[in-house]
Amino acid sequence: MAPDHVDVLIVGAGLSGIGAACQLRRRCPDKTYAVLEARDAIGGTWDLFRYPGVRSDSDMFTLGYSFAPWQAPKAIADGATILDYLRRVADEHDVTRHIRLRHRVVRAEWDSRQARWTVQVHRDDTADTFTLTCSFLYACTGYYRYDAGHTPHFAGQERFAGRIVHPQHWPADLDHSGRQVVVIGSGATAVTLVPALARHAAQVTMLQRSPTYVLALPAHDALADALRRRLPPRLAYLLVRAKNVLLVTVNYQLSRRAPGLVRRLLRRGVARRLPAGYDVDRHFTPRYDPWDQRLCVDPDGTLFAALADGRASVVTDTIDRFTERGIRLVSGAHLPADVVVTATGLDLLALGGMTLRVDGVDVDLAQTVAYKGTMLSGVPNFALTLGYTNASWTLKADLVAEYVCRLLRHLDRTGTQVATPLAPPDDRRAPLIGLTSGYVRRGVASLPRQGHRAPWRLHQNYLRDLLLLRHGRLTDPGVRFTRADSAQRRSVDA
């Protein structure tokens, strides 16, 4: 059981939660804490996803923690190697023993008179429900729903004689060797699955309604390999990390400012890897601009290699209905299939499904405004981690954890106990996530909003956030610091 009260309660033991706990131990060693994880293992995404070829879509020099150098050979790593890294980091920073598995946070209620959260927790292993309290609540749950992926219903799928599987719950007994496989989807999961399945399947078809931008990158970082031979590991890691941050930033900014140029460059890169005459425009040139949705990374061009040698193919069409032996398309074509993989995306779920209540009033997340991308207007002593959509998740998670530690130290230093973000003075609001991807459109209305200027606006820019979260002032018009005594709740100037 977790202790009855802790200074900081972290919800989630994935990439963000483990990093938050490590940063807390490093920067606020006097604070007590616990980490609650709803699943039966740590690792979050990297323990959940077990489909063939599962890997990172970001380089591990930025997806790894700033304080724990990535030492494995590949820069774009497989899921098992990432999970080993997370477990090792948790052990090395003495975090593992503070993690409570199968502890699902159901509800959290803030009481201003006591300046603390009362958190209701359900233990999935014993079916018991209990409460504990904390002074600061830190949600590291991500924004995906973990118990189920997005799976639309297709006409006639009940007639299909083969197997239909979703990558989020890959069956351990599925043998695709020598079979016809159709992967529905065009996102990162599909781009990962197709070449992995093509190693043993008779044929793999990626069936997409519309194409996605795909960028082939080396799985190994040549500069990292060279620097590791000449420099101390930590210095080499930080240099490569800085280089990759700069490249990602330049890529995104160039895509926003000169989308036509980036579109042509991406198309040229695809065309070089595919046979002459391949219909690149139909299958790999989206209607939207680069970074309106995330770019997909193809390490070492394995997807393009599978397409070039005929082990895999891409069909851009719309499903009419499933048949007993495959999928009928609107064009009239029929795709034979023994196995259909619905890589159709994920669903959003804010805060892992837990609800918040402040002084007896339920918090409607959609009515809150994110402050510095990590706290919510009107919600005291609470932070959440939302990683970048245009770079690695951990770059932002690291900065958020540093900011939370700075905030906790500031409260101690000033003799205050409560930090409450305030909504921006104007009414201009925008969605928290600016992508046009399907999973965003389906669920973004349930998430907090953002304002139109700092500190309420998310810029999806690591360098700007570095200044804001690591070096920016802790006191500004966007947050109020108060003492715990409700009878004397007065703002305190730093």
N, C-alpha and C positions, 0 to 999 in steps of 0.2 A: 504494500500500500504506500501511496505517496504521503508525505507528512501533511498534517492538518493545515499548515500555513507555510507558504514560501514567499520570498520577495518577488520572484519572477516565475510565472508559469508559462512554459513554452508548449504550444499545441502543434504537434507534428514532428516526426523524427525522420524526415527526408533530408534532402540537400539543404534546405533553408533552416530547418530546426536544429540539425546537428551543427551547422555553422554558427547559428545563434548561440547555442549552448557553449561552444568552444570560445566564441568571442566574449561571452559573459564571464567565463572562468579566467580568461586572459586579462580583461580590462576592469572587471568588477569582482575580484576574488572574494570580497566580503559578502556578496549577495548569495542567499540561498535560492535554489531553483529546482524545478522538476520538469521533465519532458513527458508529455502524454501522447501516445501514438495509438490510433484506433486499430491499426492492423496488427498482425502477429509477428512482424519483423520490422527492423529499421530499413531505411533506404528509399522509402517513398516510391517514386516512379521507377527507380532502378531495381527495386525488388518486385514491384507489381508486374511489369512487362516482361514476358518470357517468350515472346514470339521470335522466330528465327532471324538472326542478324541484328537484333535490337542493339542500338548504339546511340551515341550522342550525335546531335546535329550541330553542336558548337565545339570548338577546339577546347581541349582539356586544360590548356594554360589559362583560359579565362573561365571555364566551367569549374575548374578546381578552385580551392580557397586561396586567398591571398597569403594566408599564414601557413599553408601546408603544400609545399611544392609538389607538383605532379611529376612522378619519376618514371612512369611506364613509357615504353617506346613510342606508342602511337599517340598522335595529337588528337585524332578523332577515334575514340575508344569504344569498345563493345560494353554492353550493359554489365556483364559479370565483373569486368575489370574496374568499372566505376563503382560498383557495389563494394568490392574489396577495399577500394580507396576510402569510401565513406566509413566502413567498419573500422579500418585502421586509424583514421583520424579521430573517430569517437573514442577508441581505446586509448590512443596516445594522449588525449586531452582529458582523460578520466571522466568522460561524459556518459559512457555506456551504462554505468551503474545508476545513473539518475533517470534513465528512460523507463517508463512503465508501459508495457505493450498491452494491447487490447483494452485500452482505456479511451473510450470515446466521449469527448466533451459534447454535452447536449445543450446546455444553456449556461450563460454567465450573467450575473446580475451585479451591478455596481451600486454601492451605498456610499453616498457622499459624507454622511455623518461619521462613518468609520474609515473612509478612504480606502476601501478594499473591494475586491471582487469575490463573490461567492459563486463557485463553479460547480455545476452538477455534472457528474461523470458516471457513465455506464460502463461497467466491466463486461465485455463480451464473453470472457472466458467463464465467469461465474454468474452472469446475469444480475449481479448486484448493482445498485445505484447508491452513490455516496456523494458528499460534497467536500470540497476543500476551499481554502481562501488564498488569495494572493494580493499583493500590492500593485503588481503590474502584470497585465495579460498580453501575451505576445503570440499572435497567430501566424504559424508557418505552415499553413495547410495548402498553399497554392490556390488555384481557382478551378481545378478540374474535379469532376465527380469520379471517385475511385471505384465505386461498386458496379458501375455500368457505363459502357461507352454509348455513343450515339449510333443507333441502328435503325434506319428507316425501314418501313415495311414495303416490300416489293410484291407486286401482283404475282400470284401464282407460286410464291416461294414454298407453299405447303406441298406442292407437287414434286419439288426437286428431290431426286433420289440420293443425291450426294450429301456432303456435310457443309453446313454454313457456320463459319466461326468468325468471331470478332477478335482482333489482335489483343485487346485489353484482357481477354480471358482465354488465352491460347491453351487448348487441351493437350495435356502431356502425352496422350495416346494417339495423336494425329500423325499418321504416316503418309506423307505426300509423294513418296518416291514413285517415279514412273507414272504419275497421274497428271491429268489436265487440271490446272489451277487457274482460276480467275480471281484477280485482286481488284475489288471495286474501290476506286479512290485514286487521288493524284498527289496527296500530301506527303509529308516526311515519312509516315509509316509505310505507305505504299512504295515509295522510292527505296526504302530500306528492305522491305519484304521481297520485292520482285527478284533482285539478283540473288538473295539468300535462298529463296525457294527454287530458283532456276538451277541450282547446283545438282539437284536430285530429281526434280519433277520432269515429266515428259515435255511439258510446255507450260509456260506461265504467261498469262495475258493481263496487262494492266488496263482495266476498263475505266475510262475517265469521262466525265461529262464535259469537263473543260480542263485545259492544261495548266501546269504550274511551272514557274521558273525553276530550273535545276542547274546548279553550279557544281562542276567537278573540281574537287580539291584533293591534294595529296593527303593520305592518311598520316604520313610522317611529316614533321616539320624539320626541314633541312637545317635551318638556322639553329633550332634547339639542339639537334644532334651535334652540330659543330661546337656550340657554346658549352655543352655538357662535358665535352672532352677537355676544355681549356679553363673553365671557371668553376668556382664553388657552386654546388647545386642550387642554393637559394638565389644567388646572384643571376645565374643563367635563367632560372625560372622567371624572375621578375623582369628581366630584359625581354624575354620572349613574350611574356604577358603584356608588357607595354607595347611591343610591336604589334601584337594581334589586336589589342584595343584600338590602336591607331588605324589599322587596316579596316576593321569593322566600322569604325566611325566614318572613315573616308568613303567606304562603300555605300553606307546608308545616306550620307549627305549628298554624295554625287547622284545617287538614285533619285533623291527628292528634287534636286536642282536641275539635273539633266537626264530625265527618265528616258528620253529617246536614245541618247548615247548608250546608257547602260543596257537598254533593251537590245540594241544592236550588238553590243559586246557579248551579252549572254547568248544570243542566238548564234553568233559566230563560234563561240566555244562549244555549243552543242553540235553544230554542223560538222566541226572538225573531228568529232568522235564517232560520227555515224556514217554509214555508207553513202556514197554519192547518190543523189536522187531521193534520199529519205525526206518525207514530208515534215520538215522541222516546223513550219509555220502552223500546221494543223495540230501537231502533237506536243509541241514544246514552246509555243509563243502565246501566252495568255492575252486576254483582252485588256487586263488591268496593267497598271504600271508596276515596275519592280518596287517591292516593299509596301505596296498596298496590302499584300499578304506576305507571309514569311517566305524567303527563298529556301528551297530544299538543297541540301548538300549531298553530293554523291562522292564518297571517298574513293580516290583512285579510279573514278569513272566506272565502277563495277556495273551500274545500271546500263550505261551506254555500251559496255563490252558485251553484256548479255543480249542486248538488242542487236548489236552488230553481228554476233555469231548465230543468231536465230534461236537461242534458247528461250528468249522472251520476246514479247511484242507489245505494242501499245495500240489500243483501239479507242478513238475519241467518238463517242456516240452516247445515246440515251437508252436506258433500259425500258423495254416495253413490258416484258414479263419473264418470269422464270418458267422453264419447261422441266420435264422430268430429267432431261440429260444436259441442261445448260441454261443459257440466257438468250432470249430473243430480243433483238435491238429494234429501235424504232425504224432504222434504215432497212430492216428486213433480214439482216444478217443474223446468224445464230452462232454463239460461242459455246462449244462443248466444254463441259466442266464436270469433274469428279468432286472438286472442293472449291467452294466460293469463300473468299475472305473479304469481309466487309470492313475495309479500312476507311470507314466513312466518318471518322472523327470522334471527338469527345464532347461531353457536355460540361458546361460551367456549373460550379457549385461554390458559392462564396463561403469562406470560413469553415470549410469542411461540413457545412450543414448546421453548425451551432448557431443559436440565436443569442442576441445581446439585449440587455435591459438596463436602463440607467435611471436610478431613483424612481422605480416603479413604472417607467414608460418604455415600451418596446422600441427598439431601434430599427427603423426602416433603412436598410443599407442604401437603397436607391435614392434616399433623400439626404444622405450625408455627402460631404465633399472631402476628398483626400487632401491631407496636409502634408506637403513634402513627399507625397507618394507613399506614405507609410502610416500616418495616423488619420483618424476620422473626426470630422467636426462634431462637437457635442459629446464625444465619447472619451471620458478621462482615462489616463494611464493605460492606453491600449495602442498596440502597433500591429501591423500586418506586413507581410513580405509579398511584394509583387515584383517579379523579375522583369527584365527587359523583353520586349517582343522583337527587337531588332538586333539583339546581341545575346550573350549567354546570361542565363538566369542568375548565376552566382555573382556576377559583377555587381548587380543591384543588391542582392541579398547580403553581400559582404558590407556594403555601405550602410544599409539599413541597420544591421547588427551593430556597427560602429556608432551610428547615430543613437540608437537606443541606449547603449552604454554611456555615451556622453550625456544623454538626458538624465539617466539615473544618477550619475555623479553630480550633475547640476542640481538636482533636487536635494541631494544630501548636503551639498556645499551651501545652498541658500536657505536651508531649514524649511523648505517647502516639501509637500508630499504629493501634490496633484498637478498634472499637466493636462490641460484641456484645450484641444485645437478649436478654433473658431471658424465659422463659415466665412467665405470672402464677402466683402461689403456689397458687391454687385450680384445680380441674379444670373449672370451668364454662366452656363454650364455646358460641359461636353462629355461624351462617353469616356470612361476611364481607359479603355483600350481602343486605339484608333484603327485597327486592322479591319478589313472587309471580309475576312474569312468567315465561313459558315458557322463555326462554333462560336465566334464572337457575336455575329448577328443574332444567333439564337438566344444567347444568355446575357449579353452586356447590360440589358435594361435592369437586371437584378443586382448589379454591382454598384459601388459608390460612383460618384461623378467626380469631375475635376473642374477647376476654375479656368480662367483664361490667362492668368499671369501667376508668377511665383509669389508665395510658396505653395500655391494650390494647383499649379499646372505641372503635368509630367512632360518632360521634354524628350524622354527616351534617348538621353545623351549622357554617357558615362562621365565625360569630363565636366559637364555642368553640374552633375549630381555630386561629383567628387568635391567641388567647391561648396555646394549647398549642404551636403550631409556630413562631410568630414571636417570642413573648415568654416562653414557658415555660422552666423550668430545663432545661439539657442533661443534668444529672446527676440521676438518680432511681433507685429500686430496679429499674427496668425495663431498665437497660442497664449493661454493665460495660466500662470503659475499661482497656486493658492495653497494655504495651509489646510490641514485636515479638519480642524475645528470648524464646523459648519456655522457656528455662531459668529465667527470672525473671518469669514471667507473674503479676504481682501487680496487684491493682486499684489504681487511682490516684484519689485524691480530688481533686476540682476545688477 
